[in-house]
Amino acid sequence: MEMPEQPRSRRQTRAAILTHLLQSGGSFRPPLAKAVRLSEASLSRILFDLKAEGLIEEVRRPAPYVGGPTGLVSLDGTVALAALELNSQWLSVGVGGLSGELHYTERVPLPKKPTVETVGRVFREALTLLRDWTRRRRITLAQIGITIPGLGRLSEFGNPIIPCDVGRISDVLGEMFAEVPAEFTNSVVAHATFHRCRAENYPFSDAHLFVFVGQGVAGAWMDDPNEADALQPVELGHMVFGTDGPRCRCGHRGCVEAYTSLPALAELLGVTEQELLQLGSDWVTAIPISSRVRQELRHRLYRLGLSIGNTLNVKPSHGVAVSGWPSLLAEDDRKALVDGVDASLLGGRKHAQVSLAFVPPSNGNDPQAALAFAAFCLASRGGMPAASTEAA
């Protein structure tokens, strides 16, 4: 017997509409009503409010069929969001819209050996640039999204990837943007949000595991975007494969990250990390790979696959999206990762019917991931002011 659905609050209903528009890019009223489980009359009342608040717009489009609707509902292009995206080289800051277009970007470089103090100064500089730019143009921000690699529940004890103090950064935000809601997240969550909301032909629409291989190796559980825990980061890069392996930045030896991160890949290919980053997606064709190096590469991808398979044993999922440098490889090389997932005890496609897909890397287009996260935050609270009890 099916349990009756719990009644949704006004915030949840508005959030369902806005997140659907965020992921679909726009919708005619009948399919929108069906997607968010509302009658067309109820939908019409809420769309009236959202339009009056400047969150959505409805433009005339040719009907999809004879006698069909002609009003396409989409997110309003005038809503301004700010994005700050930290990586190992710089902090990107930008202002953009709900559909992903950027109107302003700036990069503030990080010192070669960053400390909590210097990273704090970089954030203050970037936020000052943001404040000055928005003031000059009299732009009111609706949301700020900040992404930090390695951010987690224990971040108050220090960040293992880039040293920074989230509490201090929050204080600076409070000084400069007291009225603007701001949210921090782990970089992997932001990249997962970017793919789900911005990428065309993203392979999954239901719950799945998103794995991102970049400066580190991490994952995010992707669930119904209207749930409070829709985006949960999961650390899988520090499964240890042998204490005689390469040293990892976490202090251990033999972590899967120490074998498969971008710095580890650069070392294996005999180039600097900087050279690898500059080549971007072209490194696959630009750097010759000997048979010995290719064999080692596949061995490392197999270990990465085992890590993903073990993660699925903790929380089963029928879908896995892998993003980052492995997605650029030929199918013969990627097969090693798939074999690793399959080899995990009770994991893989044989036992768990796992569908595995590779999606293009999204690093290098900062601060697009942070902008997508900011849009998701605004949509998730139904576009309501963050201070309202209903949006909390």
C-alpha positions in Angstrom: 0.0 0.0 0.0 1.4 3.4 -1.0 1.8 6.0 1.8 0.0 9.3 1.0 2.4 12.1 0.1 3.1 14.6 2.9 1.6 18.0 2.2 4.2 20.5 1.1 4.8 23.9 2.6 4.6 27.0 0.4 8.4 27.1 0.4 8.7 23.5 -0.7 6.2 24.0 -3.5 8.0 27.1 -4.7 11.3 25.3 -4.4 10.0 22.4 -6.5 9.0 24.8 -9.3 12.2 26.8 -9.3 14.6 23.8 -9.1 12.6 22.2 -12.0 13.1 25.4 -14.1 16.7 25.5 -13.1 17.3 22.0 -14.3 15.1 22.1 -17.4 16.0 25.6 -18.6 12.3 26.4 -19.0 8.9 24.7 -19.4 5.4 25.2 -20.7 2.7 25.3 -17.9 1.1 21.8 -18.4 4.3 19.8 -18.2 5.6 22.0 -15.4 2.4 21.4 -13.4 2.8 17.6 -13.9 6.5 17.7 -13.0 5.8 19.4 -9.6 2.5 17.6 -8.9 0.2 20.6 -8.9 -3.1 21.4 -10.6 -2.7 24.1 -13.3 -4.9 26.4 -11.2 -2.6 26.0 -8.2 0.5 26.4 -10.4 -0.9 29.6 -11.9 -1.4 31.2 -8.5 2.2 30.5 -7.5 3.6 31.6 -10.8 1.8 34.9 -10.4 3.7 35.5 -7.1 7.1 34.4 -8.5 6.6 36.7 -11.5 5.7 39.6 -9.2 8.8 39.0 -7.2 11.0 39.1 -10.3 12.1 35.4 -10.1 10.5 34.1 -13.2 9.4 35.3 -16.6 6.9 34.0 -19.2 7.6 34.6 -22.9 5.5 33.6 -25.9 6.8 30.7 -27.9 5.3 28.7 -30.7 3.0 26.0 -29.3 4.7 22.5 -29.1 1.5 21.1 -30.7 -1.7 22.4 -32.3 -3.8 24.1 -29.6 -1.0 23.8 -27.1 0.4 26.3 -24.6 2.4 29.3 -25.9 3.8 30.7 -22.6 7.2 29.3 -21.8 8.1 29.8 -18.1 11.7 30.3 -17.2 13.9 31.9 -14.6 14.2 35.7 -14.8 17.5 36.8 -16.4 17.8 39.9 -14.2 18.3 38.1 -10.9 22.0 38.6 -9.9 24.1 36.0 -8.1 27.7 36.1 -6.9 30.1 33.2 -7.0 33.5 32.6 -5.3 35.4 29.5 -6.3 38.7 28.5 -4.6 41.3 26.2 -6.3 44.9 25.6 -5.7 46.0 28.5 -7.9 43.5 31.3 -7.3 40.2 32.5 -6.0 37.7 33.3 -8.8 34.9 35.8 -8.2 32.1 36.5 -10.5 28.5 37.8 -10.9 26.0 36.0 -13.1 22.4 35.1 -13.7 20.2 32.1 -12.8 20.8 30.5 -16.2 24.6 30.5 -15.9 25.7 33.5 -18.0 28.5 35.5 -16.3 28.6 39.3 -16.4 31.8 39.8 -14.4 34.8 37.6 -13.4 38.1 38.3 -11.7 40.8 36.0 -10.4 42.9 36.8 -7.3 46.0 34.6 -7.3 47.0 32.5 -4.2 50.6 32.5 -3.0 52.6 29.3 -3.8 52.5 28.3 -0.1 49.1 29.6 1.2 48.4 30.0 4.9 45.1 30.7 6.7 46.1 34.3 6.9 47.1 34.8 3.2 44.0 32.9 2.0 41.9 35.1 4.3 43.5 38.2 2.7 42.7 36.8 -0.8 39.1 36.4 0.1 38.9 39.9 1.5 40.4 41.3 -1.7 38.0 39.3 -3.9 35.0 40.4 -1.8 36.1 44.0 -2.0 36.3 43.7 -5.8 32.8 42.2 -5.8 31.4 44.9 -3.5 32.9 47.7 -5.6 31.7 46.2 -8.9 28.1 45.7 -7.7 27.9 49.1 -6.0 29.1 50.9 -9.2 26.3 49.3 -11.1 23.7 49.4 -8.3 23.3 45.7 -8.5 21.5 43.9 -5.6 22.7 40.3 -5.2 20.1 37.7 -4.4 22.6 35.0 -3.3 26.3 34.3 -2.9 27.7 30.8 -3.4 31.3 29.9 -2.1 33.0 26.7 -3.0 36.1 25.4 -1.1 38.0 22.2 -1.9 37.9 19.7 1.0 35.2 21.6 2.9 33.5 19.2 5.4 32.0 18.8 8.8 35.5 19.1 10.5 36.6 22.2 8.6 36.8 24.1 11.9 39.8 22.0 12.6 41.6 23.1 9.4 41.3 22.3 5.7 43.6 19.5 4.5 43.7 20.9 0.9 43.9 24.7 1.1 44.3 26.2 4.5 41.4 28.6 5.3 39.2 29.7 8.1 35.5 29.6 7.0 34.5 31.4 10.2 36.7 34.4 9.4 35.6 34.4 5.8 31.9 34.4 7.0 32.7 37.4 9.2 34.1 39.4 6.2 31.0 38.4 4.2 28.9 39.7 7.1 30.8 43.0 7.1 30.5 43.6 3.3 27.2 41.8 2.4 25.1 41.8 5.5 21.8 41.5 3.7 22.8 38.9 1.2 22.3 35.2 1.9 25.6 33.3 1.5 26.3 29.5 1.5 29.6 27.5 1.5 30.0 24.1 0.0 32.6 21.5 -0.9 33.8 21.9 -4.5 32.6 18.5 -5.5 29.0 19.5 -4.6 29.3 22.6 -6.7 30.6 20.7 -9.7 27.8 18.1 -9.3 25.3 20.9 -9.2 26.8 22.5 -12.3 26.5 19.3 -14.3 22.9 18.5 -13.1 21.6 22.1 -13.7 23.7 23.3 -16.7 25.1 20.4 -18.7 23.1 19.1 -21.7 22.4 15.4 -21.8 23.3 14.7 -18.2 22.8 11.0 -17.8 20.8 10.8 -14.5 17.6 12.5 -13.3 17.1 10.4 -10.1 19.4 9.6 -7.1 23.0 8.7 -8.0 26.6 9.1 -7.0 28.7 11.9 -8.7 32.4 11.4 -8.6 34.9 14.2 -9.4 38.5 13.6 -10.1 40.6 16.8 -10.0 42.9 18.2 -7.4 41.5 15.5 -5.2 39.1 12.6 -5.5 35.6 13.1 -4.0 32.0 12.3 -4.5 28.5 13.7 -3.8 25.3 11.8 -3.3 22.8 13.4 -5.6 19.1 13.1 -4.5 15.8 14.8 -5.0 16.8 18.5 -5.1 13.8 19.4 -2.8 15.2 17.3 0.0 17.2 19.0 2.8 20.1 16.6 2.3 19.9 16.6 -1.6 23.7 17.2 -1.9 25.9 15.3 0.5 29.7 15.2 -0.1 31.4 11.9 0.4 35.1 11.5 0.8 36.4 8.5 -1.2 39.9 9.7 -2.1 41.5 8.5 1.1 40.9 4.8 0.9 44.4 3.3 1.4 45.8 0.8 -1.0 49.1 0.1 0.6 51.3 1.9 3.2 54.2 1.7 0.8 52.4 3.9 -1.8 53.0 7.6 -2.6 52.5 10.1 0.3 49.1 11.8 0.2 48.5 15.4 1.4 46.3 13.9 4.2 49.5 12.5 5.8 48.9 8.8 4.9 50.6 6.8 2.1 48.9 4.9 -0.7 45.5 6.8 -0.8 43.7 6.5 -4.1 44.0 10.3 -4.4 47.8 10.0 -4.2 47.5 7.7 -7.3 44.8 9.4 -9.3 44.6 13.2 -8.5 45.7 15.7 -11.1 49.1 16.2 -9.4 49.6 12.4 -9.4 48.6 12.2 -13.1 51.1 15.0 -14.0 53.9 13.2 -12.2 53.1 10.0 -14.0 53.0 11.7 -17.4 56.3 13.5 -16.7 55.0 17.0 -16.8 54.3 19.7 -14.2 50.9 20.2 -12.8 50.9 23.7 -14.3 51.6 22.4 -17.8 48.8 19.8 -17.4 46.3 22.5 -16.3 47.3 24.8 -19.2 46.7 22.0 -21.7 43.2 21.5 -20.3 41.3 18.7 -22.1 43.9 18.7 -24.9 46.5 16.8 -22.8 45.1 13.5 -24.0 46.3 14.1 -27.5 49.2 16.5 -26.7 51.2 14.2 -24.3 52.5 11.0 -25.7 51.9 8.0 -23.4 54.2 5.0 -23.6 52.9 1.5 -23.1 54.5 1.3 -19.7 52.8 4.5 -18.5 49.5 3.5 -20.0 49.6 0.2 -18.1 50.3 2.1 -14.9 47.5 4.5 -15.7 45.0 1.7 -16.1 46.2 0.1 -12.9 45.5 3.4 -11.1 42.1 3.7 -12.7 41.3 0.2 -11.6 42.0 1.3 -8.0 39.8 4.3 -8.4 37.0 2.0 -9.6 37.5 -0.2 -6.5 37.1 2.9 -4.4 33.9 3.8 -6.1 32.6 0.2 -5.8 33.4 0.2 -2.0 31.6 3.5 -1.7 28.5 1.9 -3.3 28.7 -0.9 -0.7 28.2 1.8 2.0 25.3 3.3 0.3 24.0 1.4 -2.8 23.1 3.5 -5.9 22.1 2.4 -9.4 23.8 5.3 -11.1 27.4 6.7 -11.0 28.6 9.7 -13.0 32.4 10.1 -13.2 33.7 13.6 -14.1 37.3 14.9 -14.4 40.3 13.7 -16.3 39.2 10.0 -16.6 36.2 11.0 -18.7 38.6 12.3 -21.4 40.3 8.9 -22.0 39.5 6.4 -24.7 37.0 3.7 -23.8 39.8 1.0 -23.6 41.5 3.0 -20.8 38.3 3.9 -19.0 37.4 0.2 -19.0 39.9 -0.3 -16.2 37.9 2.0 -13.9 34.7 0.1 -14.8 36.4 -3.2 -14.1 37.4 -1.9 -10.7 33.8 -1.0 -9.8 32.7 -4.4 -11.0 35.4 -6.2 -8.9 34.3 -4.6 -5.7 32.6 -7.1 -3.3 28.8 -6.9 -4.1 29.5 -3.8 -6.2 29.4 -3.1 -9.9 26.9 -4.0 -12.6 26.8 -7.7 -11.9 25.4 -7.5 -8.3 24.0 -4.0 -8.0 22.9 -3.2 -11.6 24.9 0.0 -11.6 24.8 2.2 -14.6 28.1 4.1 -15.0 28.5 7.2 -17.2 31.4 9.5 -17.9 30.7 13.2 -18.1 33.1 15.9 -19.3 35.3 17.7 -16.8 34.0 21.0 -15.5 37.2 22.3 -13.9 38.8 25.3 -15.6 35.5 27.2 -16.2 35.5 28.8 -12.7 33.4 30.3 -11.2 30.7 28.5 -13.1 30.3 25.7 -10.6 30.0 28.2 -7.7 27.4 30.2 -9.7 25.3 27.0 -10.3 25.5 26.3 -6.6 24.3 29.9 -5.8 21.4 29.4 -8.2 20.5 26.1 -6.5 20.6 27.7 -3.0 18.2 30.4 -4.1 15.9 27.9 -5.8 16.0 25.5 -2.8 14.6 28.1 -0.4 11.8 28.9 -2.9 13.3 32.3 -3.7 12.2 33.6 -0.3 14.3 35.9 1.9 16.8 33.8 3.9 15.7 35.6 7.1 12.1 34.5 6.7 11.0 31.6 9.0 9.3 29.9 6.1 12.5 29.7 4.1 14.5 28.4 7.0 
